[in-house]
Amino acid sequence: QPLPENRAHSTGIATMDAHYRMRLGDLCIVTGIPGHGKSTLVNEICARAAIAHGWSTTFASFEQMPQSDHRRALRTFHAGKRVIHQLDSEIAEADDWIERMFSFIVPSEDDDVTLPWLLERAAAAVIRYGSRIVVVDPWNEMDHVRAPDMTLTEYVGFAIKQFRKCARKYNAHRIVCAHPGKQQKTDDGTFREPTLYDISDSAHWYNKADVGLVVHRIDKVKTLIRVAKSRYHEEIGTPGDVYAAFNPEMGRYTILESAGAAPEAQTA
């Protein structure tokens, strides 16, 4: 019996399709210096997937608050304007969409957000809500408890393996955001763009990902979106760079231009 086709889907962001198309069961790693827009990009990808493909998303967010940060960002994206400028009817319509298409894993003050804790709740959310995207944001804010005989590199490799296993088992696109551990400045005092190898604790982040994105704000206007890793070029795109500007009035990125292959691009 032939295997069912696992079709790759557009992110809905212009020029991104050549580099990153979304498939159920894939693991996507996103890195970038804190505050440079990686969560904003992930929010937009999930919002566009909800509208274009009917995919619902479960967010396990440890830096954004569901009732304020997420809701404000999603309301803005849905209406295409800031919440303060929206009519009550537009807010109500956006909230109805959020309730239908998004769910949130929110730890209590007493919860230890360990890997088993997260995997159990993410699986329950997929089963309960039929989520097609699961976002972990960020990895660094979790409580990383490992066995005494397990090195940190071994633990990270095991964790990534579990993320990939769950993505395939539950047929969901899993996105894990992780801050880089090294933030080096260039001669002019700006931060250089990080790589997937800069993520804390292990090169497994690059080696084991199906897709790897780097989000780096170059200046006050331009943001680099680098698809640094793609495991399946023919199906989901080839590594490369896209430049975009975030429009806070509309809650989405506007593509400025596209450049060629990423420096660390290679096939796994």
C-alpha positions as CSV (number, residue, x, y, z in Angstrom):
1,Q,0.0,0.0,0.0
2,P,1.5,3.4,-1.0
3,L,2.3,5.9,1.7
4,P,-0.1,8.9,1.8
5,E,1.3,12.1,0.3
6,N,2.6,14.6,2.8
7,R,2.1,17.8,0.9
8,A,4.1,20.9,1.6
9,H,2.0,24.0,2.3
10,S,2.8,27.7,1.6
11,T,3.5,29.9,4.6
12,G,1.6,32.7,2.7
13,I,4.6,35.0,3.0
14,A,5.8,36.2,-0.4
15,T,9.1,34.7,-1.6
16,M,9.3,32.4,1.4
17,D,7.9,29.4,-0.5
18,A,11.2,28.9,-2.4
19,H,12.9,28.3,1.0
20,Y,10.4,27.1,3.5
21,R,7.1,25.3,2.9
22,M,5.3,23.7,5.9
23,R,4.7,19.9,6.2
24,L,2.9,18.1,8.9
25,G,5.3,15.9,10.9
26,D,8.4,18.2,10.3
27,L,10.4,19.9,13.1
28,C,11.3,23.5,12.6
29,I,13.9,25.3,14.8
30,V,13.8,29.1,14.9
31,T,16.6,31.1,16.5
32,G,17.5,34.8,16.9
33,I,18.7,37.3,19.4
34,P,15.9,38.0,21.9
35,G,13.8,41.0,20.7
36,H,14.7,40.5,17.0
37,G,11.3,39.2,15.9
38,K,11.4,35.4,15.9
39,S,8.2,35.1,18.0
40,T,6.6,37.7,15.8
41,L,7.4,35.7,12.6
42,V,6.2,32.5,14.2
43,N,2.9,34.1,15.2
44,E,2.4,35.3,11.6
45,I,3.2,31.9,10.1
46,C,0.6,30.3,12.4
47,A,-2.0,33.0,11.7
48,R,-1.5,32.6,8.0
49,A,-1.8,28.8,8.3
50,A,-5.1,29.2,10.1
51,I,-6.5,31.4,7.4
52,A,-5.1,29.6,4.3
53,H,-5.1,26.0,5.4
54,G,-7.5,25.8,8.4
55,W,-4.6,24.7,10.6
56,S,-5.1,25.3,14.3
57,T,-2.1,26.0,16.6
58,T,-1.2,25.2,20.1
59,F,1.2,27.7,21.7
60,A,3.4,26.7,24.6
61,S,4.7,30.2,25.2
62,F,6.8,31.1,28.2
63,E,7.5,34.7,27.4
64,Q,4.3,35.8,25.8
65,M,1.0,36.0,27.8
66,P,-2.0,34.4,26.0
67,Q,-4.5,36.9,27.2
68,S,-2.4,40.0,26.4
69,D,0.5,39.5,24.0
70,H,-0.8,36.7,21.9
71,R,-4.4,38.0,21.7
72,R,-3.2,41.6,20.8
73,A,-0.9,40.2,18.1
74,L,-3.5,37.9,16.6
75,R,-6.2,40.6,16.8
76,T,-4.0,43.0,14.9
77,F,-3.1,40.4,12.2
78,H,-6.7,39.4,11.7
79,A,-8.0,43.0,11.3
80,G,-4.9,44.4,9.6
81,K,-4.8,47.3,12.1
82,R,-3.9,48.0,15.7
83,V,-6.4,46.9,18.3
84,I,-6.9,50.5,19.4
85,H,-8.2,51.4,16.0
86,Q,-10.6,48.4,15.7
87,L,-14.3,48.5,16.0
88,D,-16.0,46.3,18.7
89,S,-17.3,44.1,15.9
90,E,-13.8,43.6,14.5
91,I,-12.5,42.7,17.9
92,A,-15.3,40.3,18.4
93,E,-14.7,38.6,15.0
94,A,-11.0,38.3,15.8
95,D,-11.7,36.8,19.2
96,D,-14.0,34.3,17.7
97,W,-11.3,33.3,15.2
98,I,-8.7,33.0,18.1
99,E,-11.0,30.8,20.1
100,R,-11.5,28.5,17.2
101,M,-8.0,28.3,15.8
102,F,-5.6,28.7,18.8
103,S,-5.1,27.1,22.1
104,F,-2.5,27.7,24.8
105,I,-0.4,25.7,27.2
106,V,0.0,27.9,30.3
107,P,1.9,26.6,33.3
108,S,0.8,27.6,36.8
109,E,3.2,29.1,39.3
110,D,3.6,25.6,40.8
111,D,4.4,23.8,37.6
112,D,7.9,22.7,36.7
113,V,8.0,23.1,32.9
114,T,10.1,20.0,32.2
115,L,10.3,18.1,28.9
116,P,7.9,15.3,30.0
117,W,5.5,18.0,31.3
118,L,5.5,19.8,28.0
119,L,5.3,16.7,25.8
120,E,2.3,15.4,27.8
121,R,0.4,18.6,27.5
122,A,1.2,19.2,23.9
123,A,0.0,15.7,23.0
124,A,-3.2,16.3,24.9
125,A,-3.8,19.6,23.1
126,V,-3.3,18.0,19.7
127,I,-5.8,15.3,20.5
128,R,-8.3,17.6,22.1
129,Y,-8.1,20.5,19.7
130,G,-6.8,18.9,16.5
131,S,-3.9,21.2,16.4
132,R,-1.7,21.0,13.3
133,I,1.0,23.3,14.6
134,V,2.6,23.1,18.1
135,V,4.9,26.0,19.1
136,V,7.4,25.9,21.9
137,D,8.7,29.4,22.6
138,P,11.3,29.6,23.9
139,W,13.2,26.4,24.8
140,N,15.5,28.4,27.1
141,E,12.7,29.2,29.6
142,M,11.9,25.5,30.3
143,D,13.2,23.7,33.4
144,H,15.8,21.3,32.0
145,V,16.2,18.4,34.3
146,R,18.4,15.5,33.1
147,A,19.6,12.3,34.5
148,P,22.9,12.5,36.5
149,D,24.7,10.3,33.9
150,M,23.4,12.3,30.9
151,T,25.5,15.1,29.5
152,L,23.9,18.4,28.4
153,T,24.6,17.6,24.8
154,E,23.0,14.2,25.2
155,Y,20.0,15.7,26.9
156,V,19.5,18.3,24.1
157,G,19.8,15.5,21.5
158,F,17.2,13.4,23.3
159,A,14.8,16.3,23.7
160,I,15.0,17.2,19.9
161,K,14.4,13.5,19.1
162,Q,11.3,13.6,21.3
163,F,10.0,16.7,19.5
164,R,10.5,15.1,16.1
165,K,8.9,11.8,17.3
166,C,5.8,13.7,18.6
167,A,5.6,15.8,15.4
168,R,5.4,12.6,13.4
169,K,3.2,10.6,15.8
170,Y,0.6,13.3,16.0
171,N,1.0,14.6,12.4
172,A,1.7,18.1,13.5
173,H,4.3,20.7,12.4
174,R,6.3,21.5,15.4
175,I,8.2,24.8,15.8
176,V,10.7,25.2,18.6
177,C,12.2,28.7,19.3
178,A,15.5,28.8,21.0
179,H,17.8,31.8,21.9
180,P,21.4,31.7,20.8
181,G,23.9,31.2,23.7
182,K,26.6,33.3,22.0
183,Q,25.9,36.9,20.9
184,Q,29.0,38.4,19.3
185,K,29.3,42.0,18.2
186,T,30.9,43.2,14.9
187,D,33.4,46.0,14.7
188,D,30.6,48.6,14.4
189,G,29.0,47.5,17.7
190,T,26.0,45.7,16.2
191,F,25.3,42.0,16.8
192,R,26.2,39.7,14.0
193,E,23.5,37.3,12.9
194,P,23.5,34.1,14.8
195,T,23.6,30.6,13.3
196,L,21.8,27.4,14.4
197,Y,25.1,26.3,15.8
198,D,25.0,29.2,18.2
199,I,22.0,27.9,20.1
200,S,22.9,26.9,23.6
201,D,24.3,23.6,24.5
202,S,24.5,21.5,21.3
203,A,25.1,21.3,17.5
204,H,22.1,18.9,17.5
205,W,19.8,22.0,16.9
206,Y,21.3,22.2,13.4
207,N,21.9,18.6,12.7
208,K,18.5,17.2,13.7
209,A,16.1,19.9,12.5
210,D,14.1,19.4,9.3
211,V,14.0,23.2,8.9
212,G,16.1,25.8,10.6
213,L,15.3,29.6,10.6
214,V,17.3,32.5,11.8
215,V,15.6,35.9,12.4
216,H,17.9,38.8,12.8
217,R,17.1,42.5,12.8
218,I,19.7,44.3,10.7
219,D,18.6,47.9,11.4
220,K,15.4,49.8,12.4
221,V,13.7,48.7,9.2
222,K,15.2,45.6,7.8
223,T,15.0,42.1,9.2
224,L,16.8,39.1,7.8
225,I,14.8,35.8,7.7
226,R,17.4,33.2,6.9
227,V,16.3,29.6,6.1
228,A,19.6,28.1,7.1
229,K,18.6,24.4,7.0
230,S,16.3,22.4,4.9
231,R,16.4,18.6,5.0
232,Y,14.3,18.0,1.9
233,H,15.0,20.5,-0.8
234,E,12.6,19.3,-3.4
235,E,9.7,19.1,-1.0
236,I,10.1,22.0,1.3
237,G,12.5,24.4,-0.3
238,T,16.2,25.3,-0.5
239,P,18.1,27.4,2.1
240,G,18.3,31.1,1.4
241,D,17.7,34.6,2.7
242,V,14.6,36.8,2.7
243,Y,14.6,40.4,3.8
244,A,11.5,41.9,5.4
245,A,10.2,44.9,7.4
246,F,7.7,44.4,10.2
247,N,4.6,46.6,9.9
248,P,3.3,47.1,13.5
249,E,0.1,48.8,12.1
250,M,-0.9,45.6,10.3
251,G,0.8,43.1,12.5
252,R,2.7,41.4,9.7
253,Y,6.0,41.4,7.8
254,T,6.3,43.0,4.4
255,I,8.9,41.4,2.1
256,L,11.5,43.8,0.9
257,E,13.8,41.7,-1.3
258,S,15.2,38.2,-1.5
259,A,18.9,37.2,-1.7
260,G,20.7,34.0,-2.6
261,A,21.7,30.9,-0.7
262,A,22.5,31.1,3.0
263,P,26.1,30.8,4.0
264,E,25.6,27.7,6.1
265,A,23.1,26.1,3.7
266,Q,23.5,22.5,3.1
267,T,21.5,19.3,2.7
268,A,21.4,17.1,5.8
